[in-house]
Amino acid sequence: MTAKATTTATWEKDVLQAEGPVLVDFWAAWCGPCRMVSPVLDEIASENPDKITVVKVNVDENPDLAMKYQITSIPAMKVFHKGELKTSIIGAKPKFALEQDLAAYLG
């Protein structure tokens, strides 16, 4: 299971109205660390499909979302639950470190 792309048009439904927690990966095609963290997030998504949903936002294609959520450095991951921002994770990290950051949602 890979993370699905979300855009300004689908943000409300995909993220803010989602039933469980949603991890949003803000990324760009030119960003090396983003490409490193992407398969790790896909793994976390496929291993925890009933616990957390992972979606990706291309900041070049959706600058309004990047601006709204003050994305100044990528990769940036934000966890939303019931429409509220709960957690922010900045920078590429190894899988175990991301799982520790997400422990409250994966537990």
Secondary structure as a PSIPRED ss2 file (coil, helix, strand):
# PSIPRED VFORMAT (PSIPRED V4.0)

   1 M C   1.000  0.000  0.000
   2 T C   1.000  0.000  0.000
   3 A C   1.000  0.000  0.000
   4 K E   0.000  0.000  1.000
   5 A E   0.000  0.000  1.000
   6 T C   1.000  0.000  0.000
   7 T C   1.000  0.000  0.000
   8 T C   1.000  0.000  0.000
   9 A C   1.000  0.000  0.000
  10 T C   1.000  0.000  0.000
  11 W H   0.000  1.000  0.000
  12 E H   0.000  1.000  0.000
  13 K H   0.000  1.000  0.000
  14 D H   0.000  1.000  0.000
  15 V H   0.000  1.000  0.000
  16 L H   0.000  1.000  0.000
  17 Q C   1.000  0.000  0.000
  18 A C   1.000  0.000  0.000
  19 E C   1.000  0.000  0.000
  20 G C   1.000  0.000  0.000
  21 P C   1.000  0.000  0.000
  22 V E   0.000  0.000  1.000
  23 L E   0.000  0.000  1.000
  24 V E   0.000  0.000  1.000
  25 D E   0.000  0.000  1.000
  26 F E   0.000  0.000  1.000
  27 W E   0.000  0.000  1.000
  28 A C   1.000  0.000  0.000
  29 A C   1.000  0.000  0.000
  30 W C   1.000  0.000  0.000
  31 C C   1.000  0.000  0.000
  32 G H   0.000  1.000  0.000
  33 P H   0.000  1.000  0.000
  34 C H   0.000  1.000  0.000
  35 R H   0.000  1.000  0.000
  36 M H   0.000  1.000  0.000
  37 V H   0.000  1.000  0.000
  38 S H   0.000  1.000  0.000
  39 P H   0.000  1.000  0.000
  40 V H   0.000  1.000  0.000
  41 L H   0.000  1.000  0.000
  42 D H   0.000  1.000  0.000
  43 E H   0.000  1.000  0.000
  44 I H   0.000  1.000  0.000
  45 A H   0.000  1.000  0.000
  46 S H   0.000  1.000  0.000
  47 E H   0.000  1.000  0.000
  48 N C   1.000  0.000  0.000
  49 P C   1.000  0.000  0.000
  50 D C   1.000  0.000  0.000
  51 K C   1.000  0.000  0.000
  52 I C   1.000  0.000  0.000
  53 T E   0.000  0.000  1.000
  54 V E   0.000  0.000  1.000
  55 V E   0.000  0.000  1.000
  56 K E   0.000  0.000  1.000
  57 V E   0.000  0.000  1.000
  58 N E   0.000  0.000  1.000
  59 V C   1.000  0.000  0.000
  60 D C   1.000  0.000  0.000
  61 E C   1.000  0.000  0.000
  62 N C   1.000  0.000  0.000
  63 P H   0.000  1.000  0.000
  64 D H   0.000  1.000  0.000
  65 L H   0.000  1.000  0.000
  66 A H   0.000  1.000  0.000
  67 M H   0.000  1.000  0.000
  68 K H   0.000  1.000  0.000
  69 Y C   1.000  0.000  0.000
  70 Q C   1.000  0.000  0.000
  71 I C   1.000  0.000  0.000
  72 T C   1.000  0.000  0.000
  73 S C   1.000  0.000  0.000
  74 I C   1.000  0.000  0.000
  75 P C   1.000  0.000  0.000
  76 A E   0.000  0.000  1.000
  77 M E   0.000  0.000  1.000
  78 K E   0.000  0.000  1.000
  79 V E   0.000  0.000  1.000
  80 F E   0.000  0.000  1.000
  81 H E   0.000  0.000  1.000
  82 K C   1.000  0.000  0.000
  83 G C   1.000  0.000  0.000
  84 E E   0.000  0.000  1.000
  85 L E   0.000  0.000  1.000
  86 K E   0.000  0.000  1.000
  87 T E   0.000  0.000  1.000
  88 S E   0.000  0.000  1.000
  89 I E   0.000  0.000  1.000
  90 I E   0.000  0.000  1.000
  91 G C   1.000  0.000  0.000
  92 A C   1.000  0.000  0.000
  93 K C   1.000  0.000  0.000
  94 P C   1.000  0.000  0.000
  95 K H   0.000  1.000  0.000
  96 F H   0.000  1.000  0.000
  97 A H   0.000  1.000  0.000
  98 L H   0.000  1.000  0.000
  99 E H   0.000  1.000  0.000
 100 Q H   0.000  1.000  0.000
 101 D H   0.000  1.000  0.000
 102 L C   1.000  0.000  0.000
 103 A H   0.000  1.000  0.000
 104 A H   0.000  1.000  0.000
 105 Y H   0.000  1.000  0.000
 106 L H   0.000  1.000  0.000
 107 G C   1.000  0.000  0.000
